[in-house]
Amino acid sequence: MVLVLPTLLVSLDIGVLFLALPHLSADLGASSTQQLWITDMYGFMLSGFLITMGSLGDRIGRRRLLLIGAACFGAASVAAAYSPTPETMIVARGLLGVAGAAMMPSTLSLITTLFQNDRQRGLAIGIWVSSMMSGAALGPVVGGVLLQLFWWGSAFLLGVPVMVLLLVSGPLVLPEFRNPGASRIDLPSAVLSLAAVLPVVFAVKEVAVHGLDTATLSGAALLVGLVFAVVFVRRQLRLDDPLLDLRLFAERRFSGALLAMLFTAVSLAGTFLLVSQYVQSVEGFSPGQAGLWLAPAGLSIAVGSLTAPMLTRRMSPGAVIAGGLVLGTAGFLMISQAPVTGGALLVVAGISVAHLGAGPVVALGANLVVSSAPQEKAGSAASMSETANHFGSTLGLALIGTLSAVVYRRAMADAFPEGAPGNAGETLPGAAEASAELGGGAGEALLSSAQSAFTSGLNAAGVVGAVIFVCLAALAMLVLRTPRGDAAAEAAPGDDVRDPAGDSSG
């Protein structure tokens, strides 16, 4: 519970502002650019610092880093809740991201310290993944409920009692682990990792928000990130104790699991965004209603994550992952058949089935990644697992969002050869605005065409998601074929297991 609560909160903080942002922006007087930074700064810092923090935990102690991150997260939450200006809010969101990056790899790597028994560790990671994915899915729902009851700052203050609980109970129940042979962290490597990750994440987000309208800026940022990535890799290969041990990628299960997790996140994040827009802009649900309708997606991936470790007692992890991906393919195919009207139930069922099928990938993939690495490198391996998830989500928003936009524009160009009025030919919100200005039958016809065009983009995303999941299922069967476990894995779930310090943790 001590490790699950901060994981749930860090994930929940990604989307808790979605519904509160308009109220927050009005109170603080934030410009459109400042609103974008308030939303994105948390994800930027979280993604950029994961690798550094995972390696730092191996060096100074994972429990120590977790508690430091918790204290900083609590303080930054208070600062964000009572921010007087947009600039203060942006800084507070950035600090929340850095603190979240300190906690996430530590929570996962500490699980490998607590549970030496393969079966227990697999179930524990399944619970951890469930909390992470459920938090991300329930963020908008929780934000909407808090907004109805309190003011927007309550969305941040939610984290304070959780962090206090962690600071009090963590030293009592969590073991400490650090690599006694590790040298000091290589600061140039830490800077290079940030210089490589942040421009790439920025480029992907620019494409997600503006499409190809800012192709020059996005391309330049991507090029800068790739150049620093090459320099970072070359430095890691020369160091005796690198920040990121690239030798881990030589392990087939490690690299295969990371690849599967990356592209699973690509498929889910991009399609989930379109589904959330569909139920609001096409089906006409309010934000609160849409959040409740989409809640089953978060619950279904939790079920898949918890069920997967149990299935590995009868099948290999590769077979369980492949089976889940085949199930998820059916969910994407349901989305590919969504109609323009009356398709809410089909679409929500489809995205829920897709998340259910993705549960084994995320749970067993994380287990394969951290268990493939030596114990002293578990923090670094956990950070790579988290980076694959977060970067995959960001990449999915850009790639699948761009695909949907292209399909939408082409469909609107076919429907209005001489050009749709206003911004109706570019986005569905633009079509809704133009429709309101036109009014009457012409406005209704314009909005109907735009909704049909958007649904076509959603259908295309469903097809792409299905193709990706089929390819990943084949990858799982080829690369992730592993024995069900050694003698420790065959032990009964209740067997006593002792941690490295010698303390019993059954």
N, C-alpha and C positions, 0 to 999 in steps of 0.2 A: 504493500500500500504506500509506503514511503517513497518508493521509486515510481509508482504509477501516477500519483497525484501531480507532481511537477511535470511529468510527460504530458498528461492530459491538459494541463494549463498552458504549457508552451505551445501545443498544437492549437488549442482553442483560441489563443491570442492572435493567430493568423487571420481568422475571419470574424472575430468578435466586433470589429469596427465597421463591417460592411453596411449595417443598417444605421449605425450611430453617426457615420461620417457627415451626413448633411446637417445634423443638429450641432455637432462639434464644430464644423466649419463655419456655421452661422454665428455661433457664440464667439469664436476666436477671430472671425473675419479673415479666414484663409482663402487665398486665391486658388484657382484651378491647379496651378503648378504645385502650390504648397499642399493641396489635398492629395495630389499624386504622391508626393514625398512622404506625407503622413502615412499613407496606405502601404507604400513599398519599402520604407526604410527598415522596418522590422525584418522583412524577408531578406533584404540585401545583407544586413549585418549577420543574420542567422546563417545564411548560406556561406558568406565569406569567411566566417570565423570557425566553422565546424572542424576543418582539418587541423587548424592550429590548436584548438581547444582539446581535441581528442588526443593529440600528441602531448600536450601540456599535462593532461590528467595522468598519462602514463609516467610522467617524470616527477611531478610534485605530489601525486596521490589523487586518486579518483574521487574519494569521499571529500577530501579537502576542496577540490575544485568545484564539486557539486554544491557544497555549502557556501563557498564564496559566490558562486553564480546565483544561489537562492537569495542571499543577502542583497546582492546587487539588483536582482529582479524585483524584490519587494520594494526597495528604495525607488527604483525607476518607475514602478507602477504608481506609487504615490505622486511622484513628480509629474507623470503623464495625466493623472486624474485631476490635478489642480494646475495644469499648465495655463499660464496667462496669455501666451502668444503662440502663433503657429510655429515659430522657430523653436520655442521651448518644447513643444510637442514633438517636433521632428527629432530633436536631440534625445528626448526621452524614449521615443520609439526605437532609435538606434541603440541606446543602451540596453533596452529590453531585448533586442536581437542578440547583442553580444552576450548578455547574461543567459539567454536561452541556449545559445551555442555552447556555453560552458556546461550547462546541465544535461543536454540531450545525450551526447556520447558517454558521459559519466554514468547516467542511469542504465544504459544498455550494457556497458562494459562491467559495471558492478554486478549485473545479473550473472555474468560468466564467473565472477568470483564467488558469489553466493551459492550457485548451483553447479556442482561438478558432475552430477549425474545427468547424462544426456537427456533422459526422458523428462526430468524435472526442469532442466534448463529450457528445453523446447516449449514446455507449457508456460513457463514464466515469460519467455520472449513473446509467446502468443498473447498473453495478457497485456504485456507492455505495448505490443503493436496495436492491440484493440483500443487501448487508451489513447494512443497517438492518433489513429485514424478517426476514432469517434470524436475526439476533441476537434479535429479539423472540420468534420462534417457538422458538428453541433454548434460551432462558433457563431454563425449567423443567428441560429435559433436562440441561444443564450443571450446574445446581444440584443435581439428584439424584445425578449421578455424583460431584461433589465431596463431597457429604454422605456418600456411602458410603465414600469413601477418607479424608476428613479431617474436621475440625470445621467448624461453620457459618461461622466467620470466613474460611475459604478462599474462599468465594464473593465476598468483597470484595477479598481480596488478589490475585485474578486480574487486577485492573485495574492493579496497581502496575507490573509489568514493561512492560506496553503503554504506559503513560504515560511511563516512563523512556525507552523507545525513541522515542516521539514528541518528547520534549524534546531528545534528542540529534540525531535525524535531521531534525526539522522545519526548523531554521535553515539546514541544508545544502541541502535539496532543494525547499523551498516558497518561492514568491515572496511578497513583501509587496504588499498593495494597500490603499490607503485613499483616501477621497474628499478631495482637497486643499481643496476649497471648502466642506467641511462645517463648521458651527458646533459649539459645544459641545452635548452632549446636554441636552435639556430635561428637567430633573429632575421638574417637576410632571407632565409627560407620562408619564415612567417610572412614577411612583407611581400615576397614574390607570390605566395599563395593567394594573398588578398588581391594583388595586382592582376593575377590570372583569372580569379573567379568573379570579382565584382564587375569588370567591364563586360564579361560574357553574359552575366545575369542581367545587367543593364540593357545590353543589346537585345536580348530575348524579350524582356519586358517592353521595350520600345516597339518591337514588332507586334507584340500582343495588344498594345494599346492603340498604336497609330497605323498598324499594317505596314505597307511598303512606302507610306508617305514620308517616312524619315529613314529611308534605306541608306542614305549616305552616312548619317550619324550612327545608325545601328551597325553598318558594315565596318566603320572605323573603330568603333568600340570593340566589336568582335575581333578584328585584326589585332588590336592592342592586347586584348586578353590572350589570344593564341600565342602571340610573341612571348609574353611573360610566362605562359604555360610551358613553352619549350625551354626557356631559361630555367624555370623551376625544376623541370624534369631532369635536365642535365646536371643541375646542382645536387639533386637527391641521389643520383647515380654515383656521384663522386664522394659523398659523405659516408663515413663509417656508421654514424648513427643519424640517419636522415629524419626530417620531420615527417615525411610520408614514405614508408618503406615500399617502394615499387616492386620489390621482389615478391610481395604477396600476390601480385597479379599472375605470377607463374603458376599458381595453384589453380587448376581448372575450375573447381567448385567455387572458389572465391570470385574469379572474374566472371564466370557464368551467372552466378547469383546477382552480382552487381548489375550486369547488363539486363537481366530479367526485371529487376526492381526498377531500373531507370525507365525502361520502355513501358512497364506497367503503369508507372506514374504519369508518363506522357499521355497514354490513352485515357486514363481515368480523369485526370485534371482537366484536360481540354474538353472532353465530352461532358463532364459534370457542369462546367461553366455554361455550355450551350443548353443543357437540360434546365438549369436554373433560370436562364433567360426565356426558355420556351414556356415554362409553366407560368411565368409572369407576363411576358409580352404577347404570347400567342393565346394561352388559355385564360389570361386575365386575372390571375390570382394576385392578392396583395403580397408584399414582402413577408409578412408574418405567416400567411397561409402557405406561401411557397417554402419557407423554412421548415414548417411542420411536414409538408408533403415530402420533402427531400431527406428528412431525418432517417427513414428506413435505410438509406444508402450507408450512413455511418454505422448503423446497427448491424447491417448485413456483413460488412467487412470485419466487424468484431466477431461475429459468429464464425466466419470463415477462418479467421486467425486462431481462434480457440479450438476449432475442430481439427485443424491441420495436424498439430502435434500428436493428437490421438490416433489419427489415421496412419501415421508413420510407424505405428506398432505392427501394422499388417502389410504396408507397402513401403517402397523406398521413397525418400523425399522427392526425387525427380518425378516419380509417378503421381504423387499427390499434387505437386505443383502443376504438372501437365493436365491432370484431371480438372483441377480448379480453373485453369485457363480455358479449357474446352467449355466448361460451364459458363465462364465469363463471356466467351464468344457468342453463346446463345443470347446473352443479355444485350450485347452490341447489335446483334441482328434484329432484336426486337426494336431497338431504337431506330435502326435503318428503315423500319416500316411505319414509323410514326406518321399519322395523318395530320392535316392542318388544323382540324377541329376535333375535339373529343379524344385527344390522344394522351391526356395527362396520366391516366392509369397505366397505359402501355409503356410510356416513357419512364415513369418512376419505377415500374416493375423491372424494366430493362436495365436501368442504371443500378438498381439494387442487386440484381442477379450478377451484373458485371463486377460489382464490389464484393459480392459473396465469393465469386470465383477468384478474385485477386487476393483474398485473405491468405491463402497458403503461400503465394509468392512472397508477400511482404513478411509474414511470420517466419516461414522456413528459410527464406532468403537471408533475412537478418541473422538467423541462427547459423546458417552455413558460412556467412561472412565472418562472424566473430569466432566461430569454432575452428575455422580454417587457419586463423592467425594464432601465433604463440600467445600465451597468457599475458606476457609483458607488452604485447602489441595490441591487446584487445581494444584499448581506447582509440588508437589510431584506426583500427578496422571498423569500430562502431561509427567513427566520424565519417568514414567513406560510405557506410551504409546510409547514414542520414543525408549526406551530400547527394547521393544517387536519388533518394526520394524527393528532396527539395528541388534539386536542379531539374529532375525529370518533370515535376509538376510545372515549374516555370516554363520549361521547353514545350510542354504540352499545350499550355495556354497560348503560346505564340504560334506553334505550327498548326494545331487544329483550329485555333481561332482564325488564322490567316486563310486556311482552306475554306472554312465556313464563309468568310467574307468574300472570297473569290466566287464561290458558288452563288451567294446572294446577289452580288453585283451582276453576274452574268444573267441570272434569272430575271432581274429587274430590267436589264437592258433589252432582253427579249420581249418582256411585257410592255415596255415603253421605249420603242425604237428611237423616238425623238427626244428622249430624256425624261426622267421622272422629275416632278417638281421639287424644289428645295434640295435637301440632303436625303430624300427618300431613296435614291439609287445607291446610297453608300451604307446606311445602317437602318435597322428596324426602328430605333428611337427617332431617327430623322424622319422616317416615313410616318410615324405616329404624330409627330409635330406637324408635318405637312398636311396630313389627313385632317387634323383639327382645324387648320387654317382654311382648307378647302370646304369642309363641311358637306352635308348632303350626300347624294349618291356617289359623286366623284370621290369624295373623301373616303367613303366606305370601300369603294372599289380599289383605291390606292392602298389602303391599309390591308385589305384582303390579299392583294398581290404581294405585298411586302411580307406578310405572315407566311404565305406559301413559299416565297423565296427563302426565308429564314429556315423553314422546316426542311427544305431541300438541302440546305447546308448541314442541318442536324442529321439528316439521313446519311449524307456523305461521311460525316464524322463517325456514325455508327459502323459503316462499312470499313473505314480505315481502322477503327478500334478492333473489329473482328479479325481483320487481316493480321494486325500486330499480335493479337493474342494467339492466333493459330501458329504464327512463326515462333513465338515464345514457347508454346507448348512443345514444338519440335525441338527447340533448343534445350528445354528442360530434360527431355527424354535422352538426348544425345550427350549433354555435358554434365547434368546434375545426377547422373546415375551413381548412387552411393549405397553402401550396405545400410540396412536398417539400424545398425549400431553395433557397438562392441559389447563386451560382457556387462559393462556398466549400464548401457542403454537397456539391456534386457532385465535389469533389476526391477523389482516391483516399485510402483510409484511412491510408496511410503517408506522405501528403504532409507536408512540413516545415511547421510552424506556429511562429510566433514570438510570445512573450508580450510584454506591454506594455513590459517592461524591455529587450526586444531580445534576450533569451537564447533559443536554439533549444530547442524542446521538441517533437520529432517525434512 
